[in-house]
């Protein structure tokens, strides 16, 4: 039985690079597609947002002399590239899907509206939301929160390379301890680097729970959907 009926899955662009630092690792992409197919076959309605950090980050570009608005627009285009790659991988798995863009760029993707997306999910398609919010100065974390709230998702599943939220970065601090669950306000008070602050506040103010888990371990997405406690829940 599926724990959630409709989800917003947030994936990082860096994870698509699978440790190489840039680009798209085809094996990692295919594994993500297989995991998504598993829960799609369970009847879960799925919306997805992918970051673009494996290709370009607007904020990093701005520090190197790029105009911030143009840099963020480049980052939006990076998320479109990743979304098209995931769409192709889902096609290979026989999973019907639709890429939506926050900026008009037909025929690359369909222009996003809440109602088109919900209709597509109800028809059994995986919806991939690209180009962030369509505006600069917003991260894909905030874009994920916005889309999750708009499509009336039961939860945002944040797939990362660690198995939840810790008191500190577990890759840098061996004494860091994991939270099984934590409130939005405690995340904000502790300034934990789960998502950017505006994304956390949007989820809090709209009652969208966040579940952080390790997406890079095959089968974990299905385990979360089946109710296994393998990550960290952020809730009121």
C-alpha positions in Angstrom: 0.0 0.0 0.0 1.2 3.5 -0.8 1.6 5.9 2.1 1.0 8.9 -0.1 -1.4 9.4 -3.0 0.4 12.4 -4.7 4.0 13.5 -4.1 6.4 16.2 -5.2 9.9 14.5 -5.7 12.8 16.9 -5.5 16.1 15.6 -7.0 19.4 17.4 -7.1 21.3 18.1 -10.3 24.6 17.2 -8.5 23.2 13.7 -7.8 22.7 13.2 -11.6 26.5 13.7 -12.0 27.1 10.7 -9.7 30.3 12.1 -8.1 31.9 13.4 -11.3 31.0 17.0 -10.4 29.3 17.8 -13.7 27.2 16.4 -16.5 24.8 13.5 -16.5 25.7 10.0 -15.5 23.5 7.8 -17.6 23.5 4.9 -15.1 22.4 7.2 -12.3 19.7 8.6 -14.5 18.4 5.1 -15.5 18.4 4.1 -11.8 16.3 7.1 -10.9 13.9 6.2 -13.7 13.6 2.7 -12.4 12.8 3.9 -8.9 10.2 6.3 -10.2 8.6 3.5 -12.3 8.3 1.4 -9.1 6.2 3.9 -7.3 4.3 4.9 -10.5 3.3 1.2 -10.8 1.9 1.5 -7.3 -0.5 4.2 -8.4 1.2 7.1 -6.9 0.7 10.5 -8.7 4.2 12.0 -9.2 5.5 15.5 -9.8 9.2 16.0 -10.1 11.6 19.0 -9.8 15.3 18.6 -10.7 18.0 21.1 -9.9 20.6 22.2 -12.4 23.8 22.3 -10.3 25.4 19.6 -12.4 25.4 22.0 -15.3 25.3 25.6 -14.0 24.5 27.5 -10.8 23.3 31.1 -11.2 24.7 32.2 -7.8 28.1 30.7 -8.4 28.1 32.2 -11.9 27.4 35.7 -10.4 30.5 35.3 -8.2 32.5 34.8 -11.3 31.3 37.9 -13.1 28.0 36.8 -14.7 25.0 39.1 -14.4 22.9 37.5 -11.6 19.7 37.5 -13.7 21.3 36.0 -16.7 23.1 33.5 -14.5 19.8 32.4 -12.9 18.3 32.2 -16.4 21.2 29.9 -17.4 20.4 27.8 -14.3 16.8 27.5 -15.4 17.9 26.2 -18.7 20.1 23.7 -17.0 17.0 22.3 -15.2 15.3 22.0 -18.5 18.2 19.9 -19.9 18.0 17.6 -16.8 14.3 17.3 -17.1 14.4 16.3 -20.7 17.1 13.7 -19.8 14.8 12.3 -17.1 11.9 12.3 -19.5 13.9 10.3 -22.0 14.9 7.8 -19.3 11.3 7.4 -18.2 10.3 6.8 -21.8 12.8 4.0 -21.9 11.1 2.4 -18.9 7.7 2.8 -20.5 6.5 5.5 -18.1 4.2 8.1 -19.6 5.4 11.6 -18.7 5.2 15.3 -19.5 7.8 18.0 -19.2 6.4 21.4 -18.1 8.4 24.6 -18.3 7.9 27.8 -16.2 9.0 29.8 -19.3 7.3 29.3 -22.7 9.5 27.2 -24.9 7.2 24.9 -26.8 7.9 22.4 -28.3 10.6 21.6 -25.7 7.9 21.4 -23.0 4.4 22.4 -22.2 3.9 25.7 -20.5 3.1 25.0 -16.8 -0.3 25.6 -15.2 -1.5 23.9 -12.0 -4.6 22.5 -13.7 -2.8 21.0 -16.7 -0.4 19.3 -14.3 -3.0 17.9 -12.0 -5.0 16.6 -15.0 -1.9 14.9 -16.4 -1.1 13.3 -13.1 -4.7 12.1 -12.7 -4.3 10.6 -16.2 -1.3 8.6 -15.0 1.5 10.7 -16.3 4.6 11.7 -14.4 4.9 15.5 -14.5 8.4 17.0 -14.6 8.5 20.7 -13.7 11.4 22.6 -15.1 12.8 26.2 -15.3 12.2 26.8 -11.6 9.6 29.4 -10.8 10.4 31.2 -14.1 12.0 34.1 -12.2 15.5 34.9 -11.1 16.6 34.9 -7.4 14.6 31.8 -6.6 16.2 28.4 -6.1 14.9 25.1 -7.3 14.2 24.3 -3.6 11.7 27.2 -3.6 10.4 26.1 -7.0 9.8 22.6 -5.5 7.9 24.0 -2.5 5.8 26.2 -4.8 5.0 23.3 -7.2 4.3 21.0 -4.3 1.8 23.4 -2.8 0.2 24.1 -6.1 -0.4 20.5 -7.1 -1.7 19.8 -3.6 0.9 17.1 -3.0 0.7 15.1 0.3 4.4 15.4 0.8 7.6 16.7 -0.7 10.2 13.9 -0.9 13.7 15.4 -1.0 16.0 12.9 -2.5 19.6 13.5 -1.4 22.9 11.6 -1.0 22.5 11.3 2.8 19.8 9.4 4.7 18.2 12.3 6.4 18.8 15.5 8.4 21.7 15.7 10.8 22.8 18.2 13.5 25.7 19.0 11.1 27.0 17.8 7.8 27.6 14.1 8.3 30.1 14.1 5.4 32.3 16.6 7.3 31.4 16.0 11.0 31.6 12.3 12.2 29.9 13.3 15.5 26.7 14.6 13.7 23.5 12.8 14.8 20.4 12.2 12.7 16.9 13.4 13.4 14.1 11.0 12.8 11.7 13.9 12.7 12.0 17.7 13.3 9.7 20.7 13.1 10.0 23.4 10.5 10.7 26.0 13.2 13.6 23.9 14.6 15.1 23.6 11.2 14.9 27.4 10.8 16.2 28.1 14.3 19.2 25.7 14.0 19.8 27.0 10.4 20.1 23.4 9.2 21.0 23.2 5.5 18.1 21.1 4.4 16.7 23.6 1.8 16.9 27.3 1.5 14.9 29.2 4.2 12.2 30.6 1.9 11.4 27.0 0.8 11.1 25.8 4.4 8.9 28.8 5.2 6.6 28.1 2.2 6.2 24.5 3.2 5.5 25.5 6.8 3.0 28.1 6.0 1.1 25.8 3.6 1.3 22.6 5.7 3.4 20.7 3.2 5.5 18.0 5.0 9.1 17.4 3.8 10.7 13.9 3.9 14.5 13.8 3.4 16.0 10.5 2.4 18.9 8.9 0.4 17.7 8.6 -3.2 21.0 7.2 -4.3 20.4 3.8 -2.7 18.2 1.7 -5.1 14.8 0.9 -3.8 14.7 3.7 -1.2 12.0 5.6 -3.0 9.7 2.6 -2.8 10.6 2.1 0.8 9.5 5.6 1.7 6.2 5.2 -0.2 5.6 2.0 1.6 6.1 3.7 5.0 9.5 2.6 6.1 11.2 5.2 8.3 14.5 5.5 6.5 14.9 9.3 6.5 13.8 12.5 8.4 10.3 14.0 8.4 10.0 17.8 8.7 6.5 18.7 10.0 4.7 21.3 12.2 
